[in-house]
Amino acid sequence: MSDDRRARIEAMLRDDPDDVFLRYSLALEIANGGETDAAIAILATLADGSPPYVPAFHMAGRHLAACGRYDEARRFLREGIEEARRQGHEHAAGEMAGLLMELGNAGE
């Protein structure tokens, strides 16, 4: 993780704390730095936002699966697929469906 990049994102968030894309970017930087649980917490907050931020479901699912938390990953992906379709983001829904299929019965 680039500490400089994270610092720049955090500085921009101080000016605009509600910027969803900046918060998402911060979560990715945090994950790249190995702080997966902190990143997932940010992504979960974005997924619960109004409106829910569709890319957050996908990335949360990816990070959870990478940690072996397959049931949680599947839950995020299923919810993300539904939300993506509600918002008209069929491509995102398809990507999450593909990841969900890749996970299959992992961890069961």
C-alpha positions as CSV (number, residue, x, y, z in Angstrom):
1,M,0.0,0.0,0.0
2,S,1.2,3.4,-0.7
3,D,1.1,5.4,2.5
4,D,1.1,8.6,0.4
5,R,-1.9,7.5,-1.6
6,R,-3.8,6.6,1.6
7,A,-2.9,9.9,3.1
8,R,-4.1,11.8,0.0
9,I,-7.4,10.0,0.1
10,E,-7.8,10.6,3.8
11,A,-7.1,14.3,3.3
12,M,-9.7,14.5,0.5
13,L,-12.2,12.7,2.8
14,R,-11.7,15.4,5.5
15,D,-12.9,17.9,3.0
16,D,-15.8,15.7,1.7
17,P,-16.5,12.9,4.2
18,D,-19.6,11.7,2.4
19,D,-17.8,11.0,-0.9
20,V,-18.7,7.4,-1.6
21,F,-16.0,6.8,-4.2
22,L,-13.3,8.2,-1.8
23,R,-14.5,6.0,1.0
24,Y,-14.4,3.0,-1.4
25,S,-10.9,3.9,-2.5
26,L,-9.8,4.2,1.1
27,A,-11.2,0.7,1.8
28,L,-9.2,-0.7,-1.2
29,E,-6.0,1.0,0.0
30,I,-6.5,-0.3,3.5
31,A,-7.1,-3.8,2.2
32,N,-3.9,-3.6,0.1
33,G,-2.1,-2.8,3.3
34,G,-3.3,-6.0,4.9
35,E,-6.0,-4.5,7.1
36,T,-8.7,-6.7,5.6
37,D,-11.2,-6.5,8.5
38,A,-11.0,-2.7,8.5
39,A,-11.5,-2.6,4.7
40,I,-14.5,-5.0,4.9
41,A,-16.1,-2.8,7.6
42,I,-15.9,0.2,5.3
43,L,-17.3,-1.8,2.4
44,A,-20.1,-3.1,4.5
45,T,-21.0,0.5,5.5
46,L,-21.0,1.5,1.9
47,A,-23.2,-1.5,1.0
48,D,-25.7,-0.4,3.7
49,G,-25.7,3.2,2.4
50,S,-28.5,5.0,0.8
51,P,-28.3,4.2,-2.0
52,P,-26.2,1.1,-1.5
53,Y,-22.9,1.3,-3.4
54,V,-22.9,-1.7,-5.7
55,P,-19.1,-2.1,-6.1
56,A,-18.8,-2.4,-2.3
57,F,-20.7,-5.7,-2.4
58,H,-18.3,-7.2,-5.0
59,M,-15.1,-6.2,-3.2
60,A,-16.4,-7.2,0.2
61,G,-17.3,-10.6,-1.3
62,R,-13.8,-10.9,-2.8
63,H,-12.0,-10.0,0.4
64,L,-14.2,-12.2,2.6
65,A,-13.6,-15.1,0.2
66,A,-9.9,-14.5,0.3
67,C,-10.0,-14.8,4.1
68,G,-12.0,-18.0,3.9
69,R,-15.2,-16.4,5.2
70,Y,-17.2,-18.0,2.4
71,D,-20.7,-17.8,3.9
72,E,-20.3,-14.1,4.5
73,A,-18.9,-13.7,1.0
74,R,-21.8,-15.5,-0.5
75,R,-24.3,-13.3,1.5
76,F,-22.6,-10.1,0.3
77,L,-22.6,-11.3,-3.3
78,R,-26.2,-12.4,-3.3
79,E,-27.3,-9.1,-1.8
80,G,-25.1,-7.3,-4.3
81,I,-26.6,-9.1,-7.3
82,E,-30.1,-8.1,-6.1
83,E,-29.0,-4.5,-5.5
84,A,-27.1,-4.2,-8.8
85,R,-30.2,-5.4,-10.7
86,R,-32.4,-2.9,-8.8
87,Q,-30.1,-0.1,-9.8
88,G,-29.8,-1.3,-13.4
89,H,-26.2,-2.4,-13.2
90,E,-26.5,-5.7,-15.0
91,H,-22.7,-6.0,-15.7
92,A,-21.9,-5.7,-12.0
93,A,-24.6,-8.3,-11.2
94,G,-23.1,-10.6,-13.8
95,E,-19.6,-10.2,-12.3
96,M,-20.8,-11.0,-8.8
97,A,-22.8,-14.0,-10.1
98,G,-19.6,-15.3,-11.7
99,L,-17.7,-14.9,-8.5
100,L,-20.5,-16.6,-6.6
101,M,-20.4,-19.5,-9.0
102,E,-16.6,-19.7,-8.6
103,L,-17.0,-20.0,-4.8
104,G,-19.4,-22.8,-5.2
105,N,-19.6,-24.8,-2.0
106,A,-16.2,-23.6,-0.7
107,G,-16.0,-23.9,3.0
108,E,-18.9,-26.2,3.4
